[in-house]
Amino acid sequence: MSQEQRAIDLETSVGYLLKEASSGLRQAMEAELHPLGMTVTHYSCLELLAQRPGLSNSELARGAFVTRQSMNVLLQTLEREGLVRRADRAPSGRALPTELTAGGRRQLATASAAIRRVEERMTADLDQDAVRQLAAALRLCAAALR
């Protein structure tokens, strides 16, 4: 049997195992964020803005892995809730930069602690060196697919 005809062994398929871990991570994150009235996308948006203030709707959408339209709806909600602030006018072009408010920073601090607990649970059986190696391997995998 040629290489192309071999069946994929799901027990050793890196792609399958990565998707399984990703799905489990997403479910665990949603379970932690739901009581806080947040989704993973909501959390991702706040985290991105904390680390990179002034991102545009398009940049936030790319960083949170959602469409621009979905991010725009989320940003409108976050703005109404007083968690983010968007400029009235774009400094250049059409992109309106967004930043966290004090309320957004407080909500993010609570959510980040919850997400940290999920990540710690996920990597509990790995030592620090294995966690660093895993992170490095995942960065390489992502870069190879870009």
C-alpha positions, 0 to 999 in steps of 0.5 A: 500500500502506498503512502497516499493510500494508508489510513490515518491512525487517529491515535497518532495523527497530530492533526486529529489530536490537535483538533481534539485538544482544541475542542476540549480547550474551547469547551473548558474555556466556555465553561469557565467564561459562561458564569462570567457572562462571556464567550471565548471570542469576548475574552479573546477580544479583551485580551487582544486589546489589553496587549495591543491597544488601538487594534481595529475591528479587522485586526481584532477579528483576525486575532480572535478567528472570527469574521469582521461582521461578528467582531463588529457586533461584539464590539458594539455590545462591548461598547454599550456595556462600557467595556471598550471605547472606540474613537469617533473618527479614524486617525487615518483611513476608516479603521476605528481604533479600540481600547479597553475601559477600566471596566473592561480591564476589571472584567479581563482580570477575572476572565484571565484568572479563569483561563489560566486555571484551564491552561494549568489543568490542561498542562498539569501532567507536563513539566515546564520544559515540556510546556515550553517545547509544546508551545514552540512546536505549536508556533512552528506548526502554525507558521508552516501552515501560513 
